[in-house]
């Protein structure tokens, strides 16, 4: 039997996500923006809900191409609000369009990946949690990143959302000690 973090359910999509994506360091700016956007949509919902809709989100938001999303207007907002394949929350949809514009500014200045990784000094924070109950809902790194994102103009990116993003994108390694992913991901890059 393979041991996994206790939050993983029995669904294949969740197991595959945990085993192959969650906590693996991501250094691609566009991929990081996609993950942060999905985490923003997750706020108030379960991650499995977003994971099941991820392909629909990708289709609805032009593959999370930030240039295309930044150019969206009222007709696109209306289209997205009518798309049952995604979470139809006007505030989050409008925030995604706005955040794409902010993303492009940051990416042009210094690279969005460089910006995000700067909050963990360029290397994953390697935690050593005995159980899921030990894992915090945020961290000083996430608080600092959320504050910087907010200062730049990002919306729907508070410390809890940013910490979930950091966990998912491998800026923070939060697989528990008994998880089969722990050993491989707890080694520094």
C-alpha positions, 0 to 999 in steps of 0.5 A: 500500500502506498502512503499519501498525505491524508487529504488525498481522497480515493479518486484517480484524478486526486491521486494523480494530482497529489503524486505527480503535481502537488509540491513539485517545484514549478518555475514557469511563469505562465504555469505559476499564474495558472495555479495561482488563478485556480487557487483563487477560484478555489477560495471557499470551495474544495480543491477537488471541485477545481481539479475536476473543472481544470480542463474546462477552466483552461478551455474557457480562459484560452489556456490561461494565456495571460495576453489573451485573458488581459484583453478580455472585455464585457462580452468575455465576462458574460461568456464566462458567467454562462459557462457551467464548466467553471466556477461562475463567480463574477468577482473571481472572473473579473479578478482573473482578467485584472490579475492577468494585466498585473501578471504581465507587468510583473512578468515584463519587469522581472519574470513572474516566476522570479518574483514568486520564488523570491519569497522563498529565496529561490528554493523550496521551503522544506517542511517536515510535518508528522501529520496533516494537522501540523501543516499550517494554513499560511506562513510568513512567506505566504503573508509576505507574498500576498502582501506584495501581490496585493500591493501590485494590484492582485485580487483574491490572493490572500495569505491562505490562498497564496499558501495553498498556491505555494504548496501546490507549485512546490515553493513549499514542500508540505507532503507529510513525513509518512507520504511516499512523495516526502523523500524525493521532494524534501531533497533540495533542488 
